[in-house]
Amino acid sequence: METLGLVVAAAHIAAAISLLNGLLTTFGQAKIAAQAIESIARQPEAADSIRSTMFVGLAMAETSGIYGLLIAIIMLFANPLINIVVSYL
């Protein structure tokens, strides 16, 4: 039973680390938006191109945050390692 507790504790730590990804994604998205605004201010004629590239970058950054949330949910509620440990006990 001590092994099961260790696996559950490790899963909670892994979930916390993967949720930290969501916090860092916010800073990444802010940097993308700030750089795009600065670029548009420097070259207003390229605003459409910069804006579309910005949206692609924001979508990719948001996907990273969603993957972190998905991994945290899997580790907390559908952890496959717990079934393996329980089968050995």
PAKOLTI-437201 format. One record per atom (N, C-alpha, C): residue number from 0; residue in three letters; atom name; x, y, z. Coordinates in Angstrom, 1 decimal. Last residue first. Layout:
% PAKOLTI-437201
NUM	Ala	CA	X	Y	Z
...
//
This chain:
% PAKOLTI-437201
88	Leu	N	-0.3	-5.6	-6.5
88	Leu	CA	-0.6	-5.8	-5.1
88	Leu	C	-1.5	-6.9	-4.9
87	Tyr	N	-0.3	-5.4	-9.2
87	Tyr	CA	0.8	-6.1	-8.6
87	Tyr	C	0.6	-6.3	-7.1
86	Ser	N	-2.7	-3.9	-9.7
86	Ser	CA	-2.6	-5.3	-10.2
86	Ser	C	-1.4	-6.1	-9.6
85	Val	N	-2.0	-1.5	-8.6
85	Val	CA	-3.0	-2.3	-7.9
85	Val	C	-2.9	-3.7	-8.4
84	Val	N	-0.1	-0.6	-10.5
84	Val	CA	0.3	-0.8	-9.2
84	Val	C	-0.7	-1.7	-8.4
83	Ile	N	-1.8	-0.3	-12.8
83	Ile	CA	-0.7	-1.2	-12.8
83	Ile	C	-0.2	-1.6	-11.4
82	Asn	N	-3.6	1.6	-11.9
82	Asn	CA	-4.1	0.3	-12.2
82	Asn	C	-3.0	-0.7	-12.3
81	Ile	N	-1.9	3.8	-11.6
81	Ile	CA	-2.6	3.2	-10.4
81	Ile	C	-3.1	1.8	-10.7
80	Leu	N	-1.2	4.4	-14.2
80	Leu	CA	-0.2	3.8	-13.3
80	Leu	C	-0.8	3.2	-12.1
79	Pro	N	-3.3	5.8	-15.4
79	Pro	CA	-3.1	4.3	-15.8
79	Pro	C	-2.1	3.7	-14.8
78	Asn	N	-5.5	8.0	-14.1
78	Asn	CA	-4.1	7.6	-14.1
78	Asn	C	-3.9	6.1	-14.3
77	Ala	N	-7.7	9.7	-14.3
77	Ala	CA	-7.6	8.5	-15.1
77	Ala	C	-6.2	8.0	-15.2
76	Phe	N	-7.4	11.9	-12.5
76	Phe	CA	-8.6	11.1	-12.5
76	Phe	C	-8.6	9.8	-13.3
75	Leu	N	-4.8	13.0	-12.6
75	Leu	CA	-5.6	13.0	-11.3
75	Leu	C	-6.7	12.0	-11.4
74	Met	N	-3.8	12.7	-15.1
74	Met	CA	-3.0	12.2	-14.0
74	Met	C	-3.8	12.1	-12.7
73	Ile	N	-5.8	13.9	-16.7
73	Ile	CA	-5.5	12.4	-16.8
73	Ile	C	-4.8	11.9	-15.6
72	Ile	N	-5.6	16.5	-15.8
72	Ile	CA	-6.8	15.8	-15.6
72	Ile	C	-6.6	14.3	-15.7
71	Ala	N	-3.0	17.1	-16.7
71	Ala	CA	-3.3	17.2	-15.3
71	Ala	C	-4.6	16.4	-15.0
70	Ile	N	-3.3	16.8	-19.5
70	Ile	CA	-2.4	15.9	-18.8
70	Ile	C	-2.7	15.9	-17.3
69	Leu	N	-5.0	19.0	-19.9
69	Leu	CA	-5.4	17.6	-20.2
69	Leu	C	-4.5	16.6	-19.5
68	Leu	N	-3.4	21.2	-19.2
68	Leu	CA	-4.6	20.9	-18.4
68	Leu	C	-5.1	19.5	-18.7
67	Gly	N	-1.5	21.0	-21.2
67	Gly	CA	-1.1	20.9	-19.8
67	Gly	C	-2.3	20.5	-18.9
66	Tyr	N	-3.1	21.4	-23.5
66	Tyr	CA	-2.4	20.1	-23.3
66	Tyr	C	-2.0	19.9	-21.8
65	Ile	N	-3.7	24.1	-23.0
65	Ile	CA	-4.8	23.1	-23.0
65	Ile	C	-4.2	21.7	-22.8
64	Gly	N	-1.2	25.3	-23.4
64	Gly	CA	-1.9	25.4	-22.1
64	Gly	C	-3.0	24.3	-21.9
63	Ser	N	-0.8	24.7	-26.1
63	Ser	CA	0.1	24.2	-25.1
63	Ser	C	-0.5	24.2	-23.7
62	Thr	N	-2.9	26.2	-27.2
62	Thr	CA	-2.9	24.7	-27.3
62	Thr	C	-2.0	24.1	-26.3
61	Glu	N	-1.9	28.7	-26.9
61	Glu	CA	-3.1	28.3	-26.1
61	Glu	C	-3.2	26.8	-26.1
60	Ala	N	0.1	28.8	-28.7
60	Ala	CA	0.4	28.9	-27.3
60	Ala	C	-0.7	28.4	-26.5
59	Met	N	-1.3	28.5	-31.1
59	Met	CA	-0.4	27.5	-30.7
59	Met	C	0.0	27.6	-29.3
58	Ala	N	-2.8	30.9	-31.0
58	Ala	CA	-3.5	29.6	-31.0
58	Ala	C	-2.6	28.5	-30.6
57	Leu	N	-0.8	32.8	-31.2
57	Leu	CA	-1.6	32.7	-30.0
57	Leu	C	-2.4	31.4	-29.9
56	Gly	N	0.2	32.3	-33.7
56	Gly	CA	1.0	32.1	-32.6
56	Gly	C	0.2	32.0	-31.3
55	Val	N	-2.1	33.0	-35.2
55	Val	CA	-1.5	31.6	-35.3
55	Val	C	-0.7	31.3	-34.1
54	Phe	N	-2.3	35.7	-34.6
54	Phe	CA	-3.3	34.8	-34.2
54	Phe	C	-2.9	33.3	-34.3
53	Met	N	0.1	36.7	-35.7
53	Met	CA	-0.1	36.8	-34.3
53	Met	C	-1.2	35.8	-33.8
52	Thr	N	-0.4	36.4	-38.4
52	Thr	CA	0.7	35.6	-37.8
52	Thr	C	0.5	35.6	-36.3
51	Ser	N	-2.4	38.3	-38.6
51	Ser	CA	-2.7	36.9	-38.9
51	Ser	C	-1.7	36.0	-38.3
50	Arg	N	-1.0	40.6	-38.0
50	Arg	CA	-2.2	40.2	-37.2
50	Arg	C	-2.5	38.7	-37.4
49	Ile	N	0.9	40.8	-40.0
49	Ile	CA	1.3	40.6	-38.6
49	Ile	C	0.2	40.1	-37.7
48	Ser	N	-0.8	41.2	-42.2
48	Ser	CA	0.1	40.0	-42.1
48	Ser	C	0.5	39.7	-40.7
47	Asp	N	-2.0	43.6	-41.5
47	Asp	CA	-2.8	42.4	-41.8
47	Asp	C	-2.0	41.1	-41.7
46	Ala	N	0.1	45.4	-41.2
46	Ala	CA	-0.7	45.1	-40.1
46	Ala	C	-1.5	43.8	-40.3
45	Ala	N	1.9	46.6	-42.8
45	Ala	CA	2.0	45.2	-42.7
45	Ala	C	1.1	44.7	-41.6
44	Glu	N	1.6	49.3	-42.5
44	Glu	CA	1.2	48.7	-43.8
44	Glu	C	1.2	47.2	-43.8
43	Pro	N	2.8	50.0	-40.1
43	Pro	CA	1.3	49.9	-40.2
43	Pro	C	0.8	49.2	-41.5
42	Gln	N	5.4	49.2	-38.5
42	Gln	CA	5.0	49.1	-39.9
42	Gln	C	3.5	48.9	-40.1
41	Arg	N	5.3	49.9	-35.8
41	Arg	CA	6.5	50.3	-36.6
41	Arg	C	6.2	50.2	-38.1
40	Ala	N	2.9	49.0	-34.9
40	Ala	CA	3.2	50.4	-34.7
40	Ala	C	4.4	50.8	-35.6
39	Ile	N	3.2	46.3	-35.5
39	Ile	CA	2.2	47.0	-36.2
39	Ile	C	2.4	48.5	-36.1
38	Ser	N	5.2	45.7	-33.6
38	Ser	CA	5.5	45.5	-35.0
38	Ser	C	4.5	46.3	-35.8
37	Glu	N	3.8	46.1	-31.2
37	Glu	CA	5.0	46.9	-31.5
37	Glu	C	5.3	46.8	-33.0
36	Ile	N	1.8	44.1	-31.4
36	Ile	CA	1.4	45.5	-31.4
36	Ile	C	2.6	46.5	-31.7
35	Ala	N	3.5	41.9	-31.4
35	Ala	CA	2.7	42.1	-32.6
35	Ala	C	2.2	43.6	-32.6
34	Gln	N	4.6	42.0	-28.8
34	Gln	CA	5.5	42.1	-30.0
34	Gln	C	4.7	42.4	-31.3
33	Ala	N	2.2	41.7	-27.3
33	Ala	CA	3.0	42.9	-27.2
33	Ala	C	3.9	43.1	-28.4
32	Ala	N	1.4	39.1	-28.1
32	Ala	CA	0.6	40.2	-28.4
32	Ala	C	1.4	41.5	-28.3
31	Ile	N	3.6	37.6	-27.1
31	Ile	CA	3.2	37.5	-28.5
31	Ile	C	2.4	38.7	-28.9
30	Lys	N	3.5	38.2	-24.4
30	Lys	CA	4.7	38.6	-25.1
30	Lys	C	4.4	38.6	-26.6
29	Ala	N	1.1	37.0	-23.7
29	Ala	CA	1.2	38.4	-23.5
29	Ala	C	2.4	38.9	-24.3
28	Gln	N	1.7	34.3	-24.2
28	Gln	CA	0.7	35.0	-25.0
28	Gln	C	0.8	36.5	-24.9
27	Gly	N	3.5	33.9	-22.2
27	Gly	CA	3.9	33.7	-23.6
27	Gly	C	2.9	34.4	-24.5
26	Phe	N	2.0	34.2	-19.9
26	Phe	CA	3.1	35.1	-20.1
26	Phe	C	3.5	35.0	-21.6
25	Thr	N	0.3	32.0	-20.3
25	Thr	CA	-0.3	33.4	-20.2
25	Thr	C	0.8	34.4	-20.5
24	Thr	N	1.9	29.8	-20.0
24	Thr	CA	1.3	30.1	-21.3
24	Thr	C	0.8	31.5	-21.4
23	Leu	N	2.5	29.7	-17.3
23	Leu	CA	3.5	30.2	-18.2
23	Leu	C	3.0	30.5	-19.6
22	Leu	N	0.1	28.7	-16.5
22	Leu	CA	0.5	30.0	-16.0
22	Leu	C	1.5	30.6	-16.9
21	Gly	N	0.1	26.2	-17.7
21	Gly	CA	-1.0	27.1	-18.0
21	Gly	C	-0.6	28.5	-17.6
20	Asn	N	2.2	24.9	-16.5
20	Asn	CA	2.3	25.2	-17.9
20	Asn	C	1.3	26.3	-18.3
19	Leu	N	1.3	24.3	-14.1
19	Leu	CA	2.2	25.4	-14.1
19	Leu	C	2.4	25.8	-15.6
18	Leu	N	0.0	21.9	-14.7
18	Leu	CA	-0.8	23.1	-14.5
18	Leu	C	0.0	24.4	-14.5
17	Ser	N	2.2	20.2	-14.5
17	Ser	CA	1.6	20.4	-15.8
17	Ser	C	0.6	21.6	-15.8
16	Ile	N	2.8	20.3	-11.8
16	Ile	CA	3.8	20.8	-12.8
16	Ile	C	3.1	21.1	-14.1
15	Ala	N	0.5	19.1	-10.8
15	Ala	CA	0.8	20.5	-10.4
15	Ala	C	1.8	21.1	-11.4
14	Ala	N	0.7	16.6	-11.9
14	Ala	CA	-0.4	17.4	-12.3
14	Ala	C	-0.2	18.9	-11.9
13	Ala	N	3.0	15.7	-10.5
13	Ala	CA	3.0	15.8	-12.0
13	Ala	C	1.9	16.7	-12.5
12	Ile	N	2.0	15.6	-7.9
12	Ile	CA	3.1	16.5	-8.2
12	Ile	C	3.2	16.7	-9.8
11	His	N	0.1	13.6	-8.3
11	His	CA	-0.4	15.0	-7.9
11	His	C	0.7	16.0	-8.2
10	Ala	N	1.7	11.4	-8.9
10	Ala	CA	0.7	11.9	-9.9
10	Ala	C	0.2	13.3	-9.5
9	Ala	N	3.1	11.1	-6.6
9	Ala	CA	3.8	11.5	-7.8
9	Ala	C	2.9	12.0	-8.8
8	Ala	N	1.0	10.3	-4.9
8	Ala	CA	1.7	11.5	-4.6
8	Ala	C	2.5	12.0	-5.8
7	Val	N	0.3	7.9	-6.2
7	Val	CA	-0.7	8.9	-6.1
7	Val	C	0.0	10.3	-5.8
6	Val	N	2.7	6.4	-5.7
6	Val	CA	2.3	6.7	-7.1
6	Val	C	1.2	7.8	-7.1
5	Leu	N	2.8	6.3	-2.9
5	Leu	CA	3.8	7.0	-3.7
5	Leu	C	3.4	7.4	-5.1
4	Gly	N	0.5	4.8	-2.4
4	Gly	CA	0.5	6.2	-2.0
4	Gly	C	1.6	7.0	-2.7
3	Leu	N	1.4	2.4	-3.6
3	Leu	CA	0.2	3.1	-4.1
3	Leu	C	0.2	4.6	-3.7
2	Thr	N	3.4	1.7	-1.8
2	Thr	CA	3.7	2.0	-3.2
2	Thr	C	2.6	2.8	-3.9
1	Glu	N	2.1	1.2	0.5
1	Glu	CA	3.0	2.3	0.5
1	Glu	C	3.3	2.7	-0.9
0	Met	N	0.8	-1.2	0.0
0	Met	CA	0.0	0.0	0.0
0	Met	C	0.8	1.3	0.0
//
